[in-house]
Amino acid sequence: MRENFEAIKAHYAGSDAKDIDAMMAPITEKTVWVEMAGFPYAGTYVGPEAIIAGVFKRIGEDWDGYTFSLEKLVDGGATVIGIGTYSGRYRRTGKPMAARVVHVWDMEDGKAVHFEQFTDTKNVAEAMR
């Protein structure tokens, strides 16, 4: 099961390096990606193209310096949990934001089956107003 943990560890390393190919390595055409209700990109996306277009591309268009700082990665075998903080500055308002976040990854053979995000949507929304 360590393969699952290593795949998500590499995903976050890719995020730090702004390497979308590395970030998407554990994502398949069947991966279900859920952004929390109340988050600006809320919804369910399936497959890499939908995830990139619905989440990552929009974040890149809307925010300056948007990052996810991973503080803890929990190896639960088939479930891997990333805990950290989102931060960035919303372009239209110029306001900064920092929001705690948890990512829950359900994995199979080093590939993401399901991803779900839980975050402090209030802090994100305040930066956007």
Protein Blocks (a to p, Z undefined) as FASTA:
>chain_A
ZZmmmmmmmmmmmmmnopaklmmmmpcfklccdddehiakgccdedjklmmmmmmmmmmm
mpghiacddfbdcdehjaccdddddddddfklopacddddddddddeehiafbdcddddf
klmmmmmZZ
